[in-house]
Amino acid sequence: MATIPQAVTTAKAKEKATATTAQKSKRPNVSNVLIMGFLFVVSIYFLLPVYWMVISSTKTSGDLFGTNGFWFGDSFNLFNNLYNVFTYSNGLYSVWLLNSFVYSTVSAVIGTLFSAMAGYALAKFVFKGRNLVFSIILGAVLVPAPVLVLPLYLLMSGLNLTNTYLAVILPSIVSPFGVYLTRIYAQGSIPDALLDAARVDGAGEFRTFWSVVLRIMSPALVTVFLFQFVAVWTNYFLQYVMISDPNLYPITVGLATWNSSYTSAGAQQYVYSLIVTGSLLSVLPLIAGFLLLQRYWRNGLTLGSVVG
């Protein structure tokens, strides 16, 4: 009979401990509040230019320079600005938009495939000089991309490839960071037992890579693709040096030429509204890409693939 009061006392103690824990969890943690406040300030810092760009795209040329930059003007002129962007210079902006898609998509797809192949080989195949090769690739990550533009231009000029699509795509398919990321991911997420099972079942190395490895590495590949796509889409210096034909310009170079082509005040104000609206449109594909591909950023794809 003595166990009943003891059980009641234990239950009450547990309830008291639970209530105390709940009260503590409800109390605001100073460190958490400071961290959230810091993140909020940083978010405003990064989102404020986007907010300004959205607001400015709705203004006329006069309101763009004569009203508060962080609030709407006297009239809502967004649709008229969009029409002007796509009809200005005989619709050249649409050509630039298509060029940017070609440059970025082709470079990102090929670069991601090459990165996956190189990263997987460095992670799962043992060969002489493997660590040296990886060290060189890791060192290439630290090299600033603008440093290589002039040598790449001389190389492309010697091959008569300047002012062509290949002049932008060929240098952009190389991604040392992509190789580094895929190598680390393959090393930690692809079990050797799974590869051995595929080989025992008669799959060759290429079949194993296409059917097994690429599926497991899909989160890393999506990340590499997005990084590569954004890097090529926002690249200005390489494309400016390689391309001189306006019909081959990407958006970055095209908008810069609009900004530098007019010196008179009236024309410059008109072009500024086109540049702001065109810049807003150039950001939308990047946002859409992140929103569409974020569902692939998940782990645990190999859960249950190896038994025992």
N, C-alpha and C positions, 0 to 999 in steps of 0.2 A: 504493500500500500504506500510505501515511502517513495516509490518511483513516480507516482502521479504528481505530487507537489513539485518534485524535481523536474519533471517534464514541463509542467506549467511554468516554472521559473525559467527554464531554458527557452521556452517559446516566447515569454515576455522579454527576455534579454535579446533574443533575435529581433523581435519587433522593435525594441528600443534602438538597437544598432542600425536596423534598416531605416527607421525614422531619422536618426542622426545623419546617416549617409545621405538621405534625400534632402535634408536641410542644408547640408554642406554643398551638395550639387546645385542647389538653387542659388546659393550665394555667388555673386559675380567674382570670378577670379581676375585679379588685377592684371596678371600677365596676359590672359586671354583678351581682356578688354584692350590692352595696349597693342597687342598683335592685330586685332581686328581693326582698331583705329588706324594703325600704320597701313594695313592693306587697303583700307578705304581711301586714304589719302593717295596712295600709289595708283589705285584704280582711277581716281579722278584725274590724276596727272596724265595717264595714258588715254583716257576716254575724252578728255577735254578737246584735243585737236579734232577728233572725229565728230564731236558734237558741233564744233565751230564749222566744220566742213558741211555737215548736213544743213545747218541753219543758213549758211552762206549760199548754198545751192538753190535756195528758195527765193533769193533776192534778185532784183534787177541790178544792172551795173551801177546805177545811181545810189540805190540803197546799200550796195556792197561797200561803198566808201563813205556814205553819209549817215549810216545808222549804227546802232550798237552791234558789235560783232557777235555777241552771244544771245541775240534775240532777233525775232523775225522783223522784216521790213514792213513798209506800208502795204505792199501787195505780195501775194503768193505767186511766184514766177517760176516754180520748179519745172512744170511741164513745158513751158516756153523755152527754158534753158536746155532741157533735154532735146527738144526739137532742134534748137540751134547747134547743139554739139554734133548731132548726127547728120546735119545738112551742111555744116560749115566746111569749106574747102572740098565741095563735091562729095561729102560723106567720107572723108579720109579717116575720120575717127573709127568707123566700123572696120576699115582695113587694118588699122593699128591694133584694134581689139582682137581681131582674128589672128594677126601675127603674134601677139603676146600669148594667145592660147596655143598656137602651134609650137612656139619656142619652149614654153613652160611645160606643156603636156608631154611632148616627145622627149625632151631632155629629162624630165622627171621619171617617166616610165623606163627609159633605157638606163638612166643612172641608178634607179632603184634595183633593177634586175642585175646590173653589174655589181652593185654593192652587196646584194644578197649572195651572189655566187662567190665573190671574194671573201666576204665575212664567213660564210659557211665553210669554205676551204681552209681558211686560217684557223677556224675553231675545231674542226673535226678531222682534218688530215694532218698527219705528222710527216714532215719532209725537212730536209736540210735547209737551214736559213729561214725557217718560218718566223722566228722571233725577230730576226733582222728586218724582214719584209714588213712585219707589223709595226716595228719601231719607225721605219721610214714613213709608213702611211700615217702613223700617229704624229710624227713631226710635220707632215704636210698639212695637218689640221691647223697648225699654228702659223702657217704662211698666209699673210693677207692676200685676198683675191686680187685687188687692184695691182699688186706688184707683178702679177703674171700677165697682165693685159698686153703690154708692149711686146714681150716675147711671143705671145700667142698671135698677135697681129702680124709680126714678121713671119711666123710659121705659116699662117693662113695666106698671107700675101705671096709667099714662095710657092704655095700650092694652087694659087689663083682661085682661092675660095672666098676672098673678101667680098662683101656686098652680096652674100648669098645666105640662105637659111642655115647651111652647114657651118658657116663662120660663127654662129651663135650656139648651135646645138652641139657640135663636137666638143668645144671646151667645157660645156655645161653638163655633160654626162659623167664627168669624173667628180666623185664626192668622197674625199677622204673621211669626212665625218660619218657618212653613210656606211662605209666599210667598217669603221670602228664600232658603230652602234650595232650593226648586224652581227659582227664577230662576237661582241659581248653577249648579245641576246641568244645567238645560236649556242654559245658555250654553256649558257645557263638553262636553256629551255628545251634543248633537243637531247633526249636520252640516247646514249650509245646503244642501249638494248633495243630501242625502236629501230634504229638504223640497221642493226644486225638482223632483226626479224625481217625487215624488208629485203635484205640481201639474201637471206635464207629462202625467202619465198620466190626468189629468182629475179627480183628487180635490179636493174643496173644502176649505176651511179646517177645518171641523168634522170632516169625514171624515179628514183628515190628522191632526188632533188625537186622535181616538178610536182610529184604526187604527195609527198610527205613533208619535206622541209619547208616549202613555200607556204603551206597551210599553217604549219606551226608558227612560222615567223611572221604571219600576217600583221600583228600589231606593230612590230618593228618596221615592217615594210611600209605600212601606212604612214608612220612617223617620218621615215626617210623620204617618202614621196612628197609629203606636205612640205617638209623643209626644203627639198629641192625645187618644188614648184614655186614656193614663195621666193626663194633665192633668185631664180631665173626671172620671175615676173617682175620683181623689184630691182633687178640689176640694170644699172644705167650706163656705167662707164664702159663695160665690155661691148655692149650693143651700140653705144655711141661711136666707139672706135671702129668697130667692124662694119657697120652699115652706113651707107651714104645715100641710098635711094629712099626717098620719102615713102614709097609704096611698100617698103620692107621694114619701116620703123615699128618698134613696139610702142606701147602706150607711154612708157616713161620718156623715151626720146622724143616722141611726137608732141607731147605736152610741153616739153622744154623748148622745142622749136617754135611753138605757138607763142610762148612767153618771150622769146628773143627776136621774133620776126617783126614786131611792131614797136615803134618808138613814139608815135604821136599819142598824146594823152587820151583823146577820145577813143581811138582804136584800142589802146592798151586797156582802158577800162572795160570795153566790150569783151576783149579776149580774156581778161581776168575772170569774168563770170563763166566763160567757157572752160577755162582751166580748172576752176574750182569744181564745177559740175562734172567735168571729165575725170577729175581725181576721185570724186565720190564713186562714180561708176567703176573705176578701176579697182576699188577696194572691195566691191560687192562680190566678185568671183572668189576672192580669197576667203571672205566670211562664209560664203556658201560651201566652199570646199571643206572648211573646218567643221561646219555643222553637219554635213552629210557623212563625213568619214570618222567622226568622233566615236560612233558606236563600235567601231572596230578596235578601239584602244582598250582592250581588256586582256586580262591575263588568264591563265588556267586553261589554255587550249589543249594542253597535253594531259589534262586530268583524266585518268582512266585509260590512257593509251598504252601504259605498261602495267601488266598484272604480275603480282608476285615480287 
